[in-house]
Amino acid sequence: MIITGRNQERLTEAVEKLGTNAIALQADVRSLGDLDTLATRVSEEFGSLDILFANAGIGYFSPLEQVDEQFYDNQFDINVKGVFFTVQI
């Protein structure tokens, strides 16, 4: 199994709990380059996927009039773009 996330410390803790069959790969779903690296690693390790659990998601809240482009892009890059391109691999 390969698990991903942005925080290496959390990934290390997860691998310790999951055991030696878990592989942690630091990746940011907002980065298509990171997703390409993930796809390559999955292919090298397993050949293909049997199961993919794409659960990246965040929820920041702000009054509508205070939402700027950066706020919007960050949420949609993680919640929509990241999940879409993860599933595409």
Secondary structure, DSSP 8 states (H G I E B T S, - for coil): -EEEES-HHHHHHHHHHH-TT-EEEE--TT-HHHHHHHHHHHHHHHSS-S-------------GGG--HHHHHHHHIIIIIIHHHHHH-
